[in-house]
Amino acid sequence: MASWARRAPRNLAPRRCRLPRGWLASVPLLLALGIGLPAFAQPAFAQDKIVLKASHLFPSDLYIWKQGPQVMLDEIEKASNGRVKFEVYPAGQLGKDTMAALQSGLADIALLVPSYTPNKFPLSSVSELPGLYHESCEGTEKLWRIAKPGGILHEAEYAPAGVRLLMVNALPPYVITTTTKPTEKLEALQGLKLRANGNSMKKAIAALGAVPVQVPTTEFYDALSRGTIDGGLNSYTAMPDYDLEKQLKFSVQGPRLGGGAVVLGMRKNRWEALPADIKQIFETAAANAQKRMCEWEENKTAEVRSKIVAQNGHTVVKLSPEETARWEKQVADVVTSWVQEIKAAGKDGQAILNAYHGQ
């Protein structure tokens, strides 16, 4: 055997790496010169980018998304200097149940439509009741008062579900729109088949003497053109998005027949993980977008109404104060019925309603 194979090495232990004295004092100089330290010695940076997934059910260019939530996201990206980025998934790409997508973690932020899932948001349906508001900004302010974090609705319905609301919107109040028959008097509604989605809307239509028919928004135009329905509760702002002005030739102004609402929520644990300065940016952007959206809706309502009268031969029937009072009296029981149903389900609907009115 070769002599080198028989001879055992003197010491196989690794030698210690001794750093020169005073090396810590040299770190600032090294950094100033642009000489990097080993990865393990570098501090964690607070400026890491935050990427969040946002989900909603609507086409990306539909105003319900474009004029509110998208405005908020754009402002956040700009105000954070790109620290926050959003990936937006429209048209139910992360699932038709946006609440499920939010709670499962598929989405970080989601636009929720309480009337689409009334079993999950029974108290939020207060925003759909007739007689509560005249304009979108009025309804939005009243809804935000109870739905904001710490508000009675938020604590009763959203916080337990692990959702932190960012902004809300009360859609423009619904008006009755019809295809061939004007409805100047309450009696003219008798037997008309009118689209009504949502429990409160159905009750309001039935209380007025018409027949409520549930039709998805995407099928509204076809149902009108086939004569399956005679009209429906609708807002002026939604008409251009679905070409409804081509079918609906009459509308009634005056009575407050209810509306709808959308809320933008974020997964609570994702919200809590945000840095404090980013949370502030979110809150400011959300408040700005919420105000901008309802103002846009009010301006658009007047614009669309004037346009369809001038270009589509649409007739707006303005009820007298006396006739308006008759209509509102007919639907008043819808509110009472809602409170009773909520109570039967073990929830305090009256407290929610009182808070909505600022009582």
Contacts in CASP RR format, 6 or more apart in sequence:
PFRMAT RR
TARGET T0000
AUTHOR 0000-0000-0000
METHOD contacts of the structure
MODEL  1
MASWARRAPRNLAPRRCRLPRGWLASVPLLLALGIGLPAFAQPAFAQDKI
VLKASHLFPSDLYIWKQGPQVMLDEIEKASNGRVKFEVYPAGQLGKDTMA
ALQSGLADIALLVPSYTPNKFPLSSVSELPGLYHESCEGTEKLWRIAKPG
GILHEAEYAPAGVRLLMVNALPPYVITTTTKPTEKLEALQGLKLRANGNS
MKKAIAALGAVPVQVPTTEFYDALSRGTIDGGLNSYTAMPDYDLEKQLKF
SVQGPRLGGGAVVLGMRKNRWEALPADIKQIFETAAANAQKRMCEWEENK
TAEVRSKIVAQNGHTVVKLSPEETARWEKQVADVVTSWVQEIKAAGKDGQ
AILNAYHGQ
27 37 0 8 1.000
30 36 0 8 1.000
30 37 0 8 1.000
31 37 0 8 1.000
36 42 0 8 1.000
46 275 0 8 1.000
47 83 0 8 1.000
48 83 0 8 1.000
49 82 0 8 1.000
49 83 0 8 1.000
49 84 0 8 1.000
49 85 0 8 1.000
50 83 0 8 1.000
50 84 0 8 1.000
50 85 0 8 1.000
50 274 0 8 1.000
50 278 0 8 1.000
51 84 0 8 1.000
51 85 0 8 1.000
51 86 0 8 1.000
51 87 0 8 1.000
52 84 0 8 1.000
52 85 0 8 1.000
52 86 0 8 1.000
52 87 0 8 1.000
52 108 0 8 1.000
52 109 0 8 1.000
52 270 0 8 1.000
53 86 0 8 1.000
53 87 0 8 1.000
53 88 0 8 1.000
53 89 0 8 1.000
53 94 0 8 1.000
53 106 0 8 1.000
53 107 0 8 1.000
53 108 0 8 1.000
53 109 0 8 1.000
54 69 0 8 1.000
54 73 0 8 1.000
54 86 0 8 1.000
54 87 0 8 1.000
54 88 0 8 1.000
54 89 0 8 1.000
54 107 0 8 1.000
54 108 0 8 1.000
54 109 0 8 1.000
54 110 0 8 1.000
54 111 0 8 1.000
55 88 0 8 1.000
55 89 0 8 1.000
55 92 0 8 1.000
55 93 0 8 1.000
55 94 0 8 1.000
55 95 0 8 1.000
55 98 0 8 1.000
55 101 0 8 1.000
55 102 0 8 1.000
55 106 0 8 1.000
55 107 0 8 1.000
55 109 0 8 1.000
55 110 0 8 1.000
55 111 0 8 1.000
56 65 0 8 1.000
56 69 0 8 1.000
56 88 0 8 1.000
56 89 0 8 1.000
56 90 0 8 1.000
56 92 0 8 1.000
56 98 0 8 1.000
56 110 0 8 1.000
56 111 0 8 1.000
57 90 0 8 1.000
57 91 0 8 1.000
57 92 0 8 1.000
57 96 0 8 1.000
57 98 0 8 1.000
57 111 0 8 1.000
57 113 0 8 1.000
57 116 0 8 1.000
58 64 0 8 1.000
58 65 0 8 1.000
58 90 0 8 1.000
58 91 0 8 1.000
58 111 0 8 1.000
59 65 0 8 1.000
59 90 0 8 1.000
59 91 0 8 1.000
60 66 0 8 1.000
60 88 0 8 1.000
60 90 0 8 1.000
60 91 0 8 1.000
62 241 0 8 1.000
63 237 0 8 1.000
63 241 0 8 1.000
63 296 0 8 1.000
63 297 0 8 1.000
63 300 0 8 1.000
64 111 0 8 1.000
64 169 0 8 1.000
64 171 0 8 1.000
64 262 0 8 1.000
65 90 0 8 1.000
65 111 0 8 1.000
67 292 0 8 1.000
67 293 0 8 1.000
67 296 0 8 1.000
67 297 0 8 1.000
68 167 0 8 1.000
68 169 0 8 1.000
68 289 0 8 1.000
68 290 0 8 1.000
68 292 0 8 1.000
68 293 0 8 1.000
68 296 0 8 1.000
69 111 0 8 1.000
69 167 0 8 1.000
69 264 0 8 1.000
69 289 0 8 1.000
70 88 0 8 1.000
71 288 0 8 1.000
71 289 0 8 1.000
71 292 0 8 1.000
71 293 0 8 1.000
72 166 0 8 1.000
72 167 0 8 1.000
72 264 0 8 1.000
72 285 0 8 1.000
72 286 0 8 1.000
72 288 0 8 1.000
72 289 0 8 1.000
73 86 0 8 1.000
73 88 0 8 1.000
73 285 0 8 1.000
75 284 0 8 1.000
75 285 0 8 1.000
75 288 0 8 1.000
75 289 0 8 1.000
76 84 0 8 1.000
76 86 0 8 1.000
76 281 0 8 1.000
76 282 0 8 1.000
76 285 0 8 1.000
77 84 0 8 1.000
77 85 0 8 1.000
77 86 0 8 1.000
79 281 0 8 1.000
79 284 0 8 1.000
79 285 0 8 1.000
80 278 0 8 1.000
80 281 0 8 1.000
83 278 0 8 1.000
84 278 0 8 1.000
84 281 0 8 1.000
86 109 0 8 1.000
89 107 0 8 1.000
92 98 0 8 1.000
94 101 0 8 1.000
94 106 0 8 1.000
94 107 0 8 1.000
95 101 0 8 1.000
95 106 0 8 1.000
97 117 0 8 1.000
98 107 0 8 1.000
98 110 0 8 1.000
98 111 0 8 1.000
98 112 0 8 1.000
98 113 0 8 1.000
99 110 0 8 1.000
99 112 0 8 1.000
99 117 0 8 1.000
99 120 0 8 1.000
99 161 0 8 1.000
99 163 0 8 1.000
101 107 0 8 1.000
101 110 0 8 1.000
102 108 0 8 1.000
102 109 0 8 1.000
102 110 0 8 1.000
102 112 0 8 1.000
102 163 0 8 1.000
102 265 0 8 1.000
102 266 0 8 1.000
102 267 0 8 1.000
103 161 0 8 1.000
103 162 0 8 1.000
103 163 0 8 1.000
103 267 0 8 1.000
105 267 0 8 1.000
107 267 0 8 1.000
108 266 0 8 1.000
108 267 0 8 1.000
108 270 0 8 1.000
109 166 0 8 1.000
109 264 0 8 1.000
109 265 0 8 1.000
109 266 0 8 1.000
109 267 0 8 1.000
110 264 0 8 1.000
110 265 0 8 1.000
111 262 0 8 1.000
111 263 0 8 1.000
111 264 0 8 1.000
111 265 0 8 1.000
112 121 0 8 1.000
112 163 0 8 1.000
112 262 0 8 1.000
112 263 0 8 1.000
112 264 0 8 1.000
112 265 0 8 1.000
113 261 0 8 1.000
113 262 0 8 1.000
114 120 0 8 1.000
114 121 0 8 1.000
114 124 0 8 1.000
114 125 0 8 1.000
114 127 0 8 1.000
114 128 0 8 1.000
114 261 0 8 1.000
114 263 0 8 1.000
115 125 0 8 1.000
115 128 0 8 1.000
115 197 0 8 1.000
115 198 0 8 1.000
115 201 0 8 1.000
115 260 0 8 1.000
115 261 0 8 1.000
118 125 0 8 1.000
118 198 0 8 1.000
118 199 0 8 1.000
120 161 0 8 1.000
121 157 0 8 1.000
122 157 0 8 1.000
122 342 0 8 1.000
122 345 0 8 1.000
122 347 0 8 1.000
123 153 0 8 1.000
123 156 0 8 1.000
123 157 0 8 1.000
123 342 0 8 1.000
123 347 0 8 1.000
123 349 0 8 1.000
123 352 0 8 1.000
124 147 0 8 1.000
124 153 0 8 1.000
124 157 0 8 1.000
124 261 0 8 1.000
124 263 0 8 1.000
125 198 0 8 1.000
125 199 0 8 1.000
125 200 0 8 1.000
125 338 0 8 1.000
126 132 0 8 1.000
126 146 0 8 1.000
126 153 0 8 1.000
126 338 0 8 1.000
126 349 0 8 1.000
126 352 0 8 1.000
126 353 0 8 1.000
126 356 0 8 1.000
127 139 0 8 1.000
127 143 0 8 1.000
127 170 0 8 1.000
127 259 0 8 1.000
127 260 0 8 1.000
127 261 0 8 1.000
127 356 0 8 1.000
128 198 0 8 1.000
128 199 0 8 1.000
128 200 0 8 1.000
128 201 0 8 1.000
128 258 0 8 1.000
128 259 0 8 1.000
128 260 0 8 1.000
128 261 0 8 1.000
129 200 0 8 1.000
129 258 0 8 1.000
129 334 0 8 1.000
129 335 0 8 1.000
129 338 0 8 1.000
129 353 0 8 1.000
130 200 0 8 1.000
130 204 0 8 1.000
130 255 0 8 1.000
130 256 0 8 1.000
130 257 0 8 1.000
130 258 0 8 1.000
130 328 0 8 1.000
130 331 0 8 1.000
130 332 0 8 1.000
130 334 0 8 1.000
130 335 0 8 1.000
131 255 0 8 1.000
131 256 0 8 1.000
131 257 0 8 1.000
131 258 0 8 1.000
131 328 0 8 1.000
131 331 0 8 1.000
131 332 0 8 1.000
131 335 0 8 1.000
132 139 0 8 1.000
132 142 0 8 1.000
132 256 0 8 1.000
132 258 0 8 1.000
132 356 0 8 1.000
133 139 0 8 1.000
133 142 0 8 1.000
133 170 0 8 1.000
133 173 0 8 1.000
133 256 0 8 1.000
133 258 0 8 1.000
134 173 0 8 1.000
134 256 0 8 1.000
135 172 0 8 1.000
135 173 0 8 1.000
135 294 0 8 1.000
135 298 0 8 1.000
136 169 0 8 1.000
136 170 0 8 1.000
136 171 0 8 1.000
136 172 0 8 1.000
136 173 0 8 1.000
136 294 0 8 1.000
136 297 0 8 1.000
136 298 0 8 1.000
136 301 0 8 1.000
137 291 0 8 1.000
137 294 0 8 1.000
137 295 0 8 1.000
137 298 0 8 1.000
138 170 0 8 1.000
139 170 0 8 1.000
139 294 0 8 1.000
140 168 0 8 1.000
140 169 0 8 1.000
140 170 0 8 1.000
140 290 0 8 1.000
140 293 0 8 1.000
140 294 0 8 1.000
142 170 0 8 1.000
142 356 0 8 1.000
142 357 0 8 1.000
142 358 0 8 1.000
143 168 0 8 1.000
143 170 0 8 1.000
143 261 0 8 1.000
143 356 0 8 1.000
144 167 0 8 1.000
144 168 0 8 1.000
144 290 0 8 1.000
145 151 0 8 1.000
145 355 0 8 1.000
145 356 0 8 1.000
145 358 0 8 1.000
146 152 0 8 1.000
146 153 0 8 1.000
146 154 0 8 1.000
146 352 0 8 1.000
146 355 0 8 1.000
146 356 0 8 1.000
147 153 0 8 1.000
147 154 0 8 1.000
147 158 0 8 1.000
147 165 0 8 1.000
147 168 0 8 1.000
147 263 0 8 1.000
148 154 0 8 1.000
148 165 0 8 1.000
149 159 0 8 1.000
149 164 0 8 1.000
149 165 0 8 1.000
150 159 0 8 1.000
151 355 0 8 1.000
152 351 0 8 1.000
152 352 0 8 1.000
152 355 0 8 1.000
153 352 0 8 1.000
153 355 0 8 1.000
154 165 0 8 1.000
156 347 0 8 1.000
156 348 0 8 1.000
156 352 0 8 1.000
158 164 0 8 1.000
158 165 0 8 1.000
158 263 0 8 1.000
158 265 0 8 1.000
159 268 0 8 1.000
162 267 0 8 1.000
162 268 0 8 1.000
162 269 0 8 1.000
163 265 0 8 1.000
163 266 0 8 1.000
163 267 0 8 1.000
163 268 0 8 1.000
164 265 0 8 1.000
164 266 0 8 1.000
164 267 0 8 1.000
164 268 0 8 1.000
164 271 0 8 1.000
165 263 0 8 1.000
165 264 0 8 1.000
165 265 0 8 1.000
165 266 0 8 1.000
166 264 0 8 1.000
166 265 0 8 1.000
166 266 0 8 1.000
166 282 0 8 1.000
166 283 0 8 1.000
166 286 0 8 1.000
167 263 0 8 1.000
167 264 0 8 1.000
167 286 0 8 1.000
167 287 0 8 1.000
167 289 0 8 1.000
167 290 0 8 1.000
167 293 0 8 1.000
168 261 0 8 1.000
168 262 0 8 1.000
168 263 0 8 1.000
168 264 0 8 1.000
168 290 0 8 1.000
169 261 0 8 1.000
169 262 0 8 1.000
169 263 0 8 1.000
169 290 0 8 1.000
169 293 0 8 1.000
169 294 0 8 1.000
169 297 0 8 1.000
170 259 0 8 1.000
170 260 0 8 1.000
170 261 0 8 1.000
170 294 0 8 1.000
171 235 0 8 1.000
171 237 0 8 1.000
171 259 0 8 1.000
171 260 0 8 1.000
171 261 0 8 1.000
171 262 0 8 1.000
171 297 0 8 1.000
172 235 0 8 1.000
172 236 0 8 1.000
172 237 0 8 1.000
172 259 0 8 1.000
172 297 0 8 1.000
172 298 0 8 1.000
172 301 0 8 1.000
173 235 0 8 1.000
173 256 0 8 1.000
173 257 0 8 1.000
173 258 0 8 1.000
173 259 0 8 1.000
174 201 0 8 1.000
174 233 0 8 1.000
174 234 0 8 1.000
174 235 0 8 1.000
174 257 0 8 1.000
174 258 0 8 1.000
174 259 0 8 1.000
174 260 0 8 1.000
175 233 0 8 1.000
175 234 0 8 1.000
175 235 0 8 1.000
175 236 0 8 1.000
175 251 0 8 1.000
175 252 0 8 1.000
175 253 0 8 1.000
175 254 0 8 1.000
175 257 0 8 1.000
176 183 0 8 1.000
176 189 0 8 1.000
176 194 0 8 1.000
176 208 0 8 1.000
176 231 0 8 1.000
176 232 0 8 1.000
176 233 0 8 1.000
176 251 0 8 1.000
176 252 0 8 1.000
176 257 0 8 1.000
177 231 0 8 1.000
177 232 0 8 1.000
177 233 0 8 1.000
177 234 0 8 1.000
177 239 0 8 1.000
177 244 0 8 1.000
177 248 0 8 1.000
177 250 0 8 1.000
177 251 0 8 1.000
177 252 0 8 1.000
178 192 0 8 1.000
178 194 0 8 1.000
178 230 0 8 1.000
178 231 0 8 1.000
178 232 0 8 1.000
178 248 0 8 1.000
178 249 0 8 1.000
178 250 0 8 1.000
178 251 0 8 1.000
179 224 0 8 1.000
179 227 0 8 1.000
179 230 0 8 1.000
179 231 0 8 1.000
179 247 0 8 1.000
179 248 0 8 1.000
179 249 0 8 1.000
179 250 0 8 1.000
180 230 0 8 1.000
180 249 0 8 1.000
180 250 0 8 1.000
181 188 0 8 1.000
181 192 0 8 1.000
181 230 0 8 1.000
181 250 0 8 1.000
182 188 0 8 1.000
182 250 0 8 1.000
182 315 0 8 1.000
182 317 0 8 1.000
183 189 0 8 1.000
183 192 0 8 1.000
183 250 0 8 1.000
183 252 0 8 1.000
183 317 0 8 1.000
184 252 0 8 1.000
184 317 0 8 1.000
184 319 0 8 1.000
184 323 0 8 1.000
185 323 0 8 1.000
186 208 0 8 1.000
186 323 0 8 1.000
186 326 0 8 1.000
186 327 0 8 1.000
186 330 0 8 1.000
189 208 0 8 1.000
189 209 0 8 1.000
189 210 0 8 1.000
190 209 0 8 1.000
190 210 0 8 1.000
191 209 0 8 1.000
191 210 0 8 1.000
191 211 0 8 1.000
192 210 0 8 1.000
192 211 0 8 1.000
192 230 0 8 1.000
192 231 0 8 1.000
193 210 0 8 1.000
193 211 0 8 1.000
193 213 0 8 1.000
193 228 0 8 1.000
193 229 0 8 1.000
193 230 0 8 1.000
193 231 0 8 1.000
194 205 0 8 1.000
194 210 0 8 1.000
194 211 0 8 1.000
194 212 0 8 1.000
194 213 0 8 1.000
194 229 0 8 1.000
194 230 0 8 1.000
194 231 0 8 1.000
194 232 0 8 1.000
194 233 0 8 1.000
195 212 0 8 1.000
195 213 0 8 1.000
195 214 0 8 1.000
195 215 0 8 1.000
195 220 0 8 1.000
195 223 0 8 1.000
195 229 0 8 1.000
195 231 0 8 1.000
195 232 0 8 1.000
195 233 0 8 1.000
195 234 0 8 1.000
196 202 0 8 1.000
196 204 0 8 1.000
196 205 0 8 1.000
196 212 0 8 1.000
196 213 0 8 1.000
196 214 0 8 1.000
196 232 0 8 1.000
196 233 0 8 1.000
197 214 0 8 1.000
197 215 0 8 1.000
197 216 0 8 1.000
197 217 0 8 1.000
198 214 0 8 1.000
200 258 0 8 1.000
200 334 0 8 1.000
200 338 0 8 1.000
201 212 0 8 1.000
201 233 0 8 1.000
201 258 0 8 1.000
201 259 0 8 1.000
202 212 0 8 1.000
202 214 0 8 1.000
203 212 0 8 1.000
203 331 0 8 1.000
203 334 0 8 1.000
203 337 0 8 1.000
204 233 0 8 1.000
204 257 0 8 1.000
204 258 0 8 1.000
204 331 0 8 1.000
204 334 0 8 1.000
205 211 0 8 1.000
205 212 0 8 1.000
205 232 0 8 1.000
205 233 0 8 1.000
206 212 0 8 1.000
207 330 0 8 1.000
207 331 0 8 1.000
207 333 0 8 1.000
207 334 0 8 1.000
208 327 0 8 1.000
208 330 0 8 1.000
208 331 0 8 1.000
209 330 0 8 1.000
213 223 0 8 1.000
213 228 0 8 1.000
213 229 0 8 1.000
215 223 0 8 1.000
215 228 0 8 1.000
215 229 0 8 1.000
217 238 0 8 1.000
217 242 0 8 1.000
218 242 0 8 1.000
220 234 0 8 1.000
220 242 0 8 1.000
220 244 0 8 1.000
221 242 0 8 1.000
221 243 0 8 1.000
221 244 0 8 1.000
221 246 0 8 1.000
221 247 0 8 1.000
222 228 0 8 1.000
223 229 0 8 1.000
224 231 0 8 1.000
224 244 0 8 1.000
224 247 0 8 1.000
224 248 0 8 1.000
225 247 0 8 1.000
231 248 0 8 1.000
233 257 0 8 1.000
233 258 0 8 1.000
233 259 0 8 1.000
234 244 0 8 1.000
234 248 0 8 1.000
235 259 0 8 1.000
235 301 0 8 1.000
236 251 0 8 1.000
236 300 0 8 1.000
236 301 0 8 1.000
236 304 0 8 1.000
236 305 0 8 1.000
236 308 0 8 1.000
237 297 0 8 1.000
237 300 0 8 1.000
237 301 0 8 1.000
237 304 0 8 1.000
238 244 0 8 1.000
239 245 0 8 1.000
239 248 0 8 1.000
239 304 0 8 1.000
239 308 0 8 1.000
240 304 0 8 1.000
245 304 0 8 1.000
245 308 0 8 1.000
245 312 0 8 1.000
245 314 0 8 1.000
246 312 0 8 1.000
248 314 0 8 1.000
249 312 0 8 1.000
249 313 0 8 1.000
249 314 0 8 1.000
249 315 0 8 1.000
250 314 0 8 1.000
250 315 0 8 1.000
250 316 0 8 1.000
250 317 0 8 1.000
251 305 0 8 1.000
251 314 0 8 1.000
251 315 0 8 1.000
251 316 0 8 1.000
251 317 0 8 1.000
252 316 0 8 1.000
252 317 0 8 1.000
252 319 0 8 1.000
253 316 0 8 1.000
253 317 0 8 1.000
253 318 0 8 1.000
253 319 0 8 1.000
254 318 0 8 1.000
254 319 0 8 1.000
254 324 0 8 1.000
254 327 0 8 1.000
255 319 0 8 1.000
255 324 0 8 1.000
255 327 0 8 1.000
255 328 0 8 1.000
255 331 0 8 1.000
256 328 0 8 1.000
257 327 0 8 1.000
257 331 0 8 1.000
264 286 0 8 1.000
271 279 0 8 1.000
274 282 0 8 1.000
305 314 0 8 1.000
305 316 0 8 1.000
308 314 0 8 1.000
309 315 0 8 1.000
309 316 0 8 1.000
319 327 0 8 1.000
335 353 0 8 1.000
338 349 0 8 1.000
338 353 0 8 1.000
339 349 0 8 1.000
339 350 0 8 1.000
339 353 0 8 1.000
342 348 0 8 1.000
342 349 0 8 1.000
342 352 0 8 1.000
343 349 0 8 1.000
343 350 0 8 1.000
END
